[in-house]
Amino acid sequence: MLEQDFAVDSATNLPNMFGLIETETKKIASFEGTAVLFDLVGLCRVNEELGISIGDHCILAAARSLEDSLPDSHSRCYRLGGDEFIALLPDIDRAAAEVFCQEVIAQFSERCSESGLRYSITVLPEQAQSLSTLLRCAFDSVTSDSVTSDSVDPDQAAPKPEQLLERLLNLTGDSIMLIREAQESALTDPMTELPNNRAVEAAFCRYVQQYEATGDPFSVLLIDGDHLKRYNEELGYAEGNRMITRLGRLINAQMREGDLAGRWMFGDEFLVLLKNTPRAKGALMAERIRRVICSHSNTWPIPVSVSIGVAGCPENGTDYAALIKTAEEANKTAKREGKNRVK
């Protein structure tokens, strides 16, 4: 499950490069003021010689010093990745930005003695009127006119723009992983860890497209448990949720390669898509699932059964709406005729 905003740096809680892009891309063209790129110097040495925890302390000290020194509520700062930060100071000229930088360095020196800060100032709109150009100018200025705090070795070379961009690429890679995690979370039912109804609907559409392209049939099974109300009333909702999870695992265990089982709209409803499966074969598969559930649930607090409605493409239609309607009506028929059956 995603536990953090991918546009926020988890170590400092500052907006990261994605936050910068999200917030500033449209604003930067009309931005007037200064941008200051800060480089936390010697972080690799600190990590190697003193440990990563001390390095993390230096990063956090830089972040807090930046935040606390911002001249007004319109100014903002971002962590670009690695040991780089950028501050955007609207309506602030170079002289006032220099005062800001000295305040940042003073606060950082009080918080951290293991490293130092390097900074460079870029004036807008003199030098850049787009975010990409701003970053390039800022990175270039680090190598030419950067100023350091007293604790920084003046002989230590400033990072090349290529190195800074490489770090941004690394951040991008990390953020992509978070985006993928967010996507997976958005398509996963948290209780059963099966695909949720949104994911099943998307897969359903792909099955329909595959049929339209190749004529491959498929079957739809709408499975509804018969005993959730009894679980909730006699054993409590927590036990009812455990039953739903067990039911989902049993159904999923019957899937073949290419099939999909997901949690559907309500309670203990599940929707199954059976690839390359005509309706008659889909009904046999549904019967097998029903028998497996009856057999395996004998040891549960209350044994359960399921009612299953079957629809086939193309036998019952060739689009999402028609197939879902057929499966729902078949499931209702199974319930009406006594439950624990396939229709």
C-alpha positions in Angstrom: 0.0 0.0 0.0 1.2 3.5 -0.8 2.0 5.3 2.4 3.6 8.5 1.1 2.9 11.2 -1.5 5.2 10.5 -4.4 5.7 14.3 -4.8 7.1 14.6 -1.2 10.5 13.6 -0.1 10.1 11.0 2.7 13.3 12.0 4.5 12.6 15.7 4.9 8.9 16.1 4.1 9.8 18.8 1.6 8.4 18.6 -1.9 10.7 16.7 -4.2 11.5 17.1 -7.9 8.0 15.8 -8.8 6.6 18.4 -6.4 8.6 21.1 -8.1 7.4 20.0 -11.6 3.8 19.8 -10.4 3.8 23.2 -8.7 6.1 25.4 -10.7 5.9 24.4 -14.4 3.1 26.8 -15.2 4.2 29.4 -12.7 7.8 29.8 -13.7 7.1 31.7 -16.9 5.6 34.7 -14.9 8.0 34.2 -11.9 10.2 37.2 -11.0 12.7 36.9 -8.3 15.6 34.6 -7.5 16.3 30.9 -7.4 19.0 29.5 -5.1 20.5 26.0 -5.6 22.0 24.5 -2.5 24.4 21.6 -2.5 25.1 19.7 0.7 28.9 19.1 0.3 30.7 15.9 1.5 27.6 13.8 2.1 29.3 10.7 0.6 32.3 11.1 2.9 30.0 11.6 5.9 28.0 8.4 5.1 31.2 6.4 4.6 33.2 7.7 7.6 30.4 8.5 10.1 27.5 6.4 9.0 24.3 6.9 7.1 22.4 8.1 10.1 24.8 11.1 10.4 24.3 11.7 6.7 20.6 11.7 7.1 21.0 14.2 10.0 22.9 16.5 7.7 20.2 16.3 5.0 17.5 17.0 7.6 19.5 19.9 9.0 19.8 21.5 5.6 16.0 21.1 5.0 15.0 22.6 8.3 17.5 25.5 7.8 16.0 26.2 4.4 12.5 26.1 5.7 13.2 28.3 8.7 15.0 30.9 6.7 12.5 31.5 3.9 11.7 35.2 3.9 8.0 35.0 3.4 5.1 32.6 2.8 5.3 32.9 -0.9 8.9 31.5 -1.0 9.2 27.8 -1.2 11.9 25.1 -1.2 12.3 21.6 -2.7 14.7 18.7 -2.3 15.9 17.8 -5.8 17.4 14.5 -4.8 20.7 13.4 -3.2 22.1 16.4 -1.5 20.6 19.2 -3.7 17.9 21.6 -2.7 16.4 24.6 -4.5 14.7 27.6 -3.0 12.4 29.9 -5.1 12.2 33.5 -3.8 9.5 35.6 -5.5 10.2 39.3 -5.7 13.6 38.9 -4.1 16.7 40.5 -5.7 20.2 39.1 -5.6 21.3 41.1 -2.6 18.3 40.0 -0.5 18.9 36.4 -1.7 22.5 36.6 -0.5 21.2 37.6 2.9 18.8 34.6 2.8 21.7 32.3 1.9 23.8 33.5 4.8 21.0 32.9 7.2 20.6 29.4 5.8 24.3 28.7 6.3 24.3 30.2 9.8 21.3 28.0 10.9 22.9 24.9 9.2 26.2 25.5 11.0 24.3 25.5 14.3 22.5 22.2 13.4 25.3 20.3 11.7 29.1 20.4 12.0 29.8 17.3 9.8 29.2 18.9 6.5 28.7 22.2 4.7 26.5 24.0 2.2 27.4 25.4 -1.3 24.9 27.7 -3.0 24.5 29.6 -6.2 21.9 32.3 -7.1 20.0 32.6 -10.4 18.0 35.7 -11.1 14.7 35.4 -12.9 13.6 36.4 -15.6 17.1 37.6 -16.6 18.4 34.0 -17.0 15.5 31.6 -17.3 11.8 31.7 -18.0 11.1 28.0 -18.1 11.6 25.3 -15.4 14.1 23.3 -17.5 16.2 26.3 -18.4 16.1 27.5 -14.8 17.5 24.1 -13.6 20.2 24.1 -16.2 21.3 27.7 -15.3 21.2 26.8 -11.6 23.3 23.6 -12.2 25.8 25.5 -14.4 26.2 28.2 -11.8 27.1 25.7 -9.2 30.3 24.9 -11.1 31.2 28.6 -11.7 30.2 31.0 -9.0 29.0 29.0 -6.0 29.7 30.2 -2.5 30.5 27.8 0.4 30.2 27.8 4.1 33.3 28.0 6.1 33.3 24.3 6.9 33.5 23.2 3.3 36.9 22.3 1.8 37.4 25.1 -0.9 39.5 22.6 -2.9 36.6 20.2 -3.2 35.2 20.4 -6.7 31.6 21.3 -7.2 29.5 18.6 -8.8 29.2 18.8 -12.6 25.7 19.4 -14.1 25.8 15.9 -15.5 26.2 14.5 -12.0 23.3 16.5 -10.7 21.1 15.5 -13.6 22.1 11.8 -12.9 20.9 12.2 -9.4 17.6 13.7 -10.7 17.3 10.6 -12.9 17.7 8.4 -9.9 15.0 10.3 -8.1 12.8 9.9 -11.1 13.4 6.2 -11.0 12.5 6.0 -7.3 9.3 8.1 -8.0 8.3 5.9 -10.8 8.4 2.9 -8.4 6.1 4.9 -6.0 3.8 5.7 -8.9 3.6 2.0 -9.8 2.9 1.1 -6.2 0.1 3.7 -6.2 -1.3 2.3 -9.4 -1.2 -1.2 -7.9 -2.9 0.0 -4.7 -5.6 1.7 -6.7 -6.4 -1.6 -8.5 -6.1 -3.9 -5.5 -8.8 -4.8 -3.0 -7.1 -4.2 0.4 -9.0 -7.1 2.2 -8.5 -10.0 -0.2 -5.5 -8.6 -2.1 -7.2 -9.6 -5.3 -7.9 -7.1 -8.2 -10.7 -4.8 -7.3 -13.8 -4.0 -9.4 -11.9 -1.2 -11.2 -9.2 -3.6 -12.3 -11.7 -6.3 -13.2 -13.6 -3.9 -15.4 -10.4 -2.9 -17.2 -9.5 -6.5 -17.8 -13.1 -7.2 -19.0 -12.7 -4.5 -21.6 -9.4 -6.1 -22.7 -11.1 -9.5 -23.1 -13.8 -7.9 -25.2 -11.2 -6.2 -27.4 -9.4 -9.6 -27.8 -12.6 -11.2 -28.9 -13.2 -8.5 -31.4 -9.7 -8.9 -32.8 -9.4 -12.7 -32.8 -12.8 -14.2 -32.0 -11.4 -15.8 -28.9 -14.4 -16.7 -26.6 -14.4 -16.1 -22.9 -16.7 -16.7 -19.9 -17.8 -14.5 -17.0 -18.7 -15.9 -13.6 -20.4 -13.8 -11.0 -19.9 -15.5 -7.7 -21.8 -14.5 -4.6 -21.4 -16.1 -1.2 -24.5 -17.4 0.5 -23.6 -16.9 4.2 -22.1 -13.5 4.7 -25.1 -12.2 6.6 -25.0 -15.1 9.0 -21.3 -14.6 9.6 -21.8 -10.9 10.4 -24.8 -11.5 12.7 -23.6 -14.6 14.6 -19.8 -14.1 14.6 -19.2 -10.4 14.0 -18.0 -8.4 11.0 -14.3 -9.2 11.6 -15.1 -12.9 11.2 -17.2 -12.1 8.1 -14.2 -10.2 6.6 -12.0 -13.2 7.3 -14.5 -15.4 5.5 -14.5 -13.1 2.5 -10.7 -13.3 2.4 -10.7 -17.1 2.6 -13.3 -17.3 -0.1 -11.3 -15.1 -2.4 -8.2 -17.2 -1.9 -10.1 -20.4 -2.7 -11.5 -18.9 -5.9 -8.2 -17.5 -7.0 -6.5 -20.8 -6.5 -8.7 -22.3 -9.2 -7.6 -19.9 -11.8 -5.6 -21.0 -14.8 -3.0 -18.9 -16.7 -4.7 -16.1 -18.3 -7.8 -16.2 -16.1 -8.6 -13.4 -13.6 -10.5 -13.5 -10.3 -11.3 -10.2 -8.6 -13.5 -8.8 -5.8 -16.7 -7.3 -7.3 -19.1 -4.7 -6.1 -20.4 -5.7 -2.7 -19.6 -8.0 0.3 -18.7 -11.5 -0.8 -19.2 -10.9 -4.6 -16.4 -12.0 -6.9 -16.1 -11.8 -10.7 -14.1 -14.3 -12.7 -13.0 -14.0 -16.3 -12.1 -17.2 -18.0 -9.9 -16.8 -21.1 -10.5 -18.8 -24.2 -13.5 -20.5 -22.6 -16.9 -21.0 -24.2 -19.9 -20.7 -22.0 -20.5 -24.5 -21.6 -16.9 -25.0 -20.4 -17.3 -21.9 -18.2 -20.3 -23.5 -16.5 -18.2 -26.6 -15.8 -15.4 -24.4 -14.3 -18.1 -22.7 -12.2 -19.3 -26.0 -10.9 -15.8 -27.0 -9.9 -15.3 -23.8 -8.0 -18.6 -24.3 -6.2 -17.6 -27.9 -5.2 -14.2 -26.8 -4.0 -15.7 -24.1 -1.8 -18.2 -26.4 -0.2 -15.5 -29.0 0.5 -12.8 -26.7 1.9 -15.2 -24.6 4.0 -16.3 -27.6 6.2 -13.6 -26.6 8.7 -14.6 -22.9 8.8 -16.7 -21.5 11.8 -19.7 -21.7 9.5 -19.4 -23.8 6.3 -20.3 -21.7 3.2 -21.6 -22.2 -0.3 -21.8 -19.9 -3.3 -24.2 -19.1 -6.1 -22.7 -18.6 -9.5 -24.1 -16.9 -12.6 -22.5 -17.7 -15.9 -22.3 -15.6 -19.1 -20.4 -16.4 -22.3 -19.0 -14.3 -25.0 -20.3 -14.5 -27.7 -23.2 -16.8 -26.6 -24.8 -14.1 -24.4 -23.4 -11.0 -26.0 -20.2 -9.4 -27.1 -20.0 -6.3 -24.9 -19.5 -5.5 -21.3 -23.1 -4.4 -20.5 -24.8 -7.4 -22.0 -22.5 -9.9 -20.4 -22.6 -8.4 -17.0 -26.4 -8.2 -17.2 -26.6 -11.9 -18.1 -24.3 -12.9 -15.3 -26.2 -10.9 -12.8 -29.6 -12.3 -13.9 -28.2 -15.9 -13.8 -26.8 -15.3 -10.3 -30.2 -14.0 -9.1 -31.8 -17.1 -10.5 -29.4 -19.3 -8.6 -30.2 -17.5 -5.4 -33.9 -17.7 -6.0 -33.8 -21.4 -6.7 -32.2 -22.2 -3.4 -28.6 -21.0 -3.6 -25.5 -23.2 -3.8 -25.8 -23.8 -7.5 -24.6 -22.7 -10.9 -26.9 -21.0 -13.5 
